[in-house]
Amino acid sequence: MKIRIRLVVLNVLSIVIFLGLTTAKSTGQNYDSLNLAKESQHFNFYSSPGDIKVLDSLAKTLENNYVRITNHLGKQIDKKINVKVYPTLKAFHIAIHYPDSPDWVVGSSNGKELMMVSPLNPGSVHTYESLLQVIVHEFVHIAVAYARDNNIPGSSRWLNEGYAQYEAGQVNDAVRKSAESSVTTKAPPGWTQLDSLPVMEFGNINGYALSATIVEFLVLTYGMDKLVLLIKEPENIESIYGLSKDSLEKQWIGYLKHEKIE
């Protein structure tokens, strides 16, 4: 039973770990193998002919979340976002210049467009349903870039990834239990350490699950308005919350351990 539970947790985490991995090299792509196949109010969808039938579902998912996310961030996006849907993992991995990527790498964003593998062919790790969360997650990254006027140098990895998971509905019991395990079996990485790690190392130390629960803790304890202000001004965390970063980190660890927050 313990082995089975561990596998379930690892599968859930693998859905989280890919997030943000491919952002850096996904620019400069073209549409040679994909055609504009659908337009919605806020998105243009490019796909191969075989994936046209999934575009209605992707469009509905994105449009259903668009207003909520942009309203949370207090910033409207002034143009349509391109969404490129690749028919296979191989085609997607080649498009993002990571041809040897593992199967859990299924989505990417670069501040201007979304790229993903088709939910009709998700590979060995993901499902149709999880890819509908993936596309929302990647849109959140774009919305955050607009909200921060693309001021990337001051960004925070745990904040960006945690917030994207939170808005995409990827924070579930398995993720919470995994993060709880990370803080109860050993000293967890500090928030500053999480920000300083390369993407793969960030994933290897359970950074995505930890980040998701940090954001959940901040929203549930202090509200969405303060979190959005933090997204826009991450350097002002102590003045926004009226506490030192160390105090907030201790509260978060207590939250994971189900302790009363004072």
Beta strands, then each sheet from edge to edge (+ up, - down):
strand 1: 35-39
strand 2: 43-47
strand 3: 81-86
strand 4: 107-109
strand 5: 113-117
sheet 1: 1+ 2- 3- 5- 4+
end
